[in-house]
Amino acid sequence: MTKYNSLENKVIVITGGVKNLGALTARTFAKESVKLVLHYHQAKDSKTAEHLKTELENAGAEVALFQSDLSEEKQIAQLFKLAVDKFGKVDIAINTIGKVLKKPIVETTEQEFDSMDTINNKVAYFFIKQAAKHLNNNGHIITMATSLLAAYTGYYSTYAGNKAPVEHYTRAASKELLDRQISVNAIAPGPMDTPFFYGQETKESTTFHKSQAMGNQLTKIEDIAPIIKFLVTDGWWINGQTIFANGGYTTR
């Protein structure tokens, strides 16, 4: 049996770790006396990061912060180096970052495509790579995908398209890391009730998205954080999967 009986003293790296789902995930783990390395994208969020760090430390965790856009592999490598230098190891790696663009293909610029591709695709690939290089045996890697991978719809071509490779990276890495008993999974939430969602949508489209799931509501970050925790504890036997957690929004 290789599941964690306790998360105490586990070292957990979380990208996008100071806002929304990443922050809630950090709060969830902080109760277990873990060591957290929290990445955030923009320097302007440093106060938010510091306030969260204080909160989590008061809850019993040890916390290190890392600011970067992660657009180059060397930056992702530095994130994991910080974890090892600070805490001596890495046990769990969770990538929550992403970027949405809702736009017809004929109106999408090359610059927009490149930006979406970097954040949703490239970062995911090299995050998995660096996690695989740094994680202890019996570790866990989790990446956020999207339930749009199972949708037949327009306007989200760069978002769903650049998230789609995450499934393949997840399967490949899970096979390559079998001997080390490192599980690799993706979670595909439905549209989440965060600022990440609303910037792309109208009142009408928001109403439609809500209508496609149980309870006429969007996915909440509180629906996803427990799944993350489950995958690194009692759900350790789940491996190489994309889990659609969306209240019935889409399915395969």
Steps between C-alpha positions, in 0.01 A plus 500: 500500500646833397231748593582773749361413842586855598585814306703637789837636384423433133641766267241627254565729202195689369502728196245779512507435871394833645159553334179312426539120480873508574450699819214279618711192432782652704259573785369143483849354530621750760281333761716188462827663613654488155769704331370711211678665208253739341556652159328817383520668163513878539707713736192713571358202692786497749289645782232240441769232507652629823163523672420143400843386617432645844157339513634158403789519745253585776312186398811290554667484159844612390484715187735626229393733217619515139401766244544434126301476176650148451521563126843333479596159632786649701246692708307182575827329589575787741161448665583138578856591599358741755288220646800267528731770634244616756347172610732228372253316276175515300212256552204652315484735201175673398465727196185713517585777255325569173371774276167526318435666165150495352532607140423372149791335322485757219553783751777337706843659452828315492607686813187384682557142388862506617401638840228239547731223381772601745280522809270205438728262312871572532493575872300182565753287310809635670328506839443126466859455380654690790266336749606159370865594544459628854224300667565229754382151418130445587427862411212659313466739205169672422421741216181699439342437160147604393165332445492669160717208386173306481292782352389560141512877486662794330684807626730323748736351242823625655397422858368149444753435224799601709368310803438183298867390497494489882311171476774347286777635722317357802470153349857494373648619829290257702640209298856629512484542878334168587820353642528791742133471597434865418138555398424758231145623444306788350180654633259654250264736685195657348488879467605619844342779699813717513616822329688268262160415344299822500738714297415300188125466541176695468201477731328281242791261450550473876134402536547234232812355663318477832207324339721214383589370847323373810337767710518758222841612619862532400774279641632642825859482614365328811388216271852446364735542797370181674565303180858623496546390860337164429735428209805543722362298791233228480475536121866413445409201279344730237768559238523634146144630504313815407222546754203702377366674811225724368155408629408342169603797285671269249586132484654246268 
